[in-house]
Amino acid sequence: MTFFVRCFRIYDDDGNKKLDYREFVNGLNDYGIMIPKEEMQQVFSRFDQDKSGTIDFDEFLENLRVSFMDIEFVAGHCIKR
């Protein structure tokens, strides 16, 4: 779980413990994950479960638990940084 905390902190540019859309996109792009704008908005919406316009750590973690392969992929990128 440590690598998820690290990823979240790296993404959270302003340190408010929430990811806005810009931070989420920049965080993914920093790791070479480039997704078309329309799809990125869908991914952000999926993570933003309470539709607050931001992703908190619980939402971030919950979405990464969807499948083991997703977790391995994201963890690999965070560890490489």
C-alpha positions, 0 to 999 in steps of 0.5 A: 500500500505504501506505493499507492500513498506515494503515487497519490502524494506525487500526484497531489501538487498542492498537498490538499489530499485531493486530486483535481482533474488537472493533478490527475491528468498531469500525474498520469502523464508524468508516468507516460500514461497518455489517454485521449481527453474524452477517455480521460474524463471518463476515467476521472469520473470513475475515480471521483465516486462521490462526484465532488470534482476531486479524488480523495485517497479512498476513492483513488485506492478503491479504484486501484483495487478493481483488478490485480493487474491494474494494481501491478501496472500502477505500482510499477510506474510509481516504483520506477519514479 
